Amino acid sequence: MNVRTPIPTGSAHREEQADTQAVATPTCERVDFDRYVVSHDGPIGYIEAVPPVFVCYLGHPYAQAEEVAQVYEFDRAVRLLDERATRSRQRPLAG
């Protein structure tokens, strides 16, 4: 008789954090012929397809967004905007 006993490999708290991080991925939605809005708990920026590159704009609304990068891969553009938005939220306020 073979009986396998599961062996815990980490704390439940760590597993919950991993689940939360996996769910918190940015989403993209096409809003124009060549423009996408990137959201992560609300709009964080835009990506414009200008072949052969994707132009990344950080900020919302589009008219006030600032160009932050130009990359060749759409997935990289989404990650870049998410990372930049996360960093800008973590900065302490001056004062």
Secondary structure, DSSP 8 states (H G I E B T S, - for coil): ---------S-HHHHHHHHHHHH---EEEE-SSSEEEEESSSEEEEEEEETTEEEEEESSSGGG-EEEEEES-HHHHHHHHHHHHHHHHHS----
